[in-house]
Structure formats: structure tokens, C-alpha cells
Amino acid sequence: MLATIEPIVSAIVGLIFFQEVFDLTKILGMICIISAIIILNLNLVKAKSIN
């Protein structure tokens, strides 16, 4: 569970403490990571329901 929250927390920490600027590539990367986490979790739910 901690690994799924880590990318979001690191982005927030970078924004708050290091004043990082979010450009289009960083936002698209974050969307890709979050989408992959959601897809993997959906596949786990389907696998559990089959068994």
C-alpha cells in the first residue's frame, strides 16, 4: 500500500519544499504512474474474484 502512495507524496513534497514547477511532462508522467497503479489493482480484484 505504501508503494502506491509514494509517487503522489514525492510530487507533493517536491512542490511544497523544493518549489518544483510542474510542466506538461511531469503531469503526464504522474498520470501514467497513477493509471498503472489503478490498472494493476483492478487486475488483482479480478484475479481474486475468479479464484
C-alpha positions in Angstrom: 0.0 0.0 0.0 2.8 2.4 0.8 4.3 1.9 -2.7 1.1 3.1 -4.3 1.1 6.3 -2.3 4.8 7.1 -2.7 4.7 8.8 -6.2 1.9 11.2 -5.0 3.7 12.1 -1.8 7.0 12.7 -3.5 5.3 15.0 -6.0 3.7 17.0 -3.2 6.9 17.2 -1.2 8.8 18.4 -4.3 6.1 21.0 -4.9 6.0 22.3 -1.3 9.6 22.1 -0.1 11.6 22.4 -3.3 9.3 24.7 -5.2 9.4 22.4 -8.3 7.4 23.6 -11.3 5.0 21.1 -12.8 5.3 21.1 -16.5 3.4 19.0 -19.0 5.8 16.1 -19.0 5.8 15.8 -15.2 2.0 15.9 -15.1 1.7 13.3 -17.9 4.2 11.1 -16.0 2.2 11.3 -12.8 -0.9 10.4 -14.7 0.8 7.4 -16.2 2.0 6.2 -12.8 -1.4 6.6 -11.2 -3.1 4.9 -14.1 -0.7 2.0 -13.9 -1.4 1.6 -10.2 -5.2 1.6 -10.8 -4.9 -0.9 -13.6 -2.8 -3.3 -11.5 -5.2 -3.1 -8.6 -8.2 -3.8 -10.9 -6.4 -6.9 -12.2 -5.8 -8.1 -8.7 -9.5 -7.7 -7.8 -10.5 -9.7 -11.0 -8.0 -12.4 -10.1 -9.3 -12.8 -6.6 -12.9 -13.0 -7.8 -12.1 -15.8 -10.2 -10.4 -17.9 -7.5 
